[in-house]
């Protein structure tokens, strides 16, 4: 690997650690927090809707709940793979 590649990598690393436009020392962490918070809100809304539907027709909720759980497992597996 040449000097240009290492220099570019160091520059990207410094940019990643640099404060964001509002002086935030961790802009990526805050962006990630916002994304996760939004997704968790969606999960809560879906769970509340599922509870409402289950009161009238429990069988209608079982398959989507299982699919949702499997989907979460795949997402977590993907996160583990990309962060290891």
C-alpha angles and dihedrals in degrees: 000000000000131000091256092059093048091046092051091048092051090048092052090047091053091047091051090054095042119104115264125245092280093050091260108156092206108039094154092052091052092048090050090048090053092051094047093045091052092048093047089051088054091050091052091049091050092049091051091049091048091053090052092049092044091059089065102028117011093180090061090063102046100075096043090047091052092047090049092051092049090049091053090050091053091049092050091048089052092050091050090050094050096045098046 
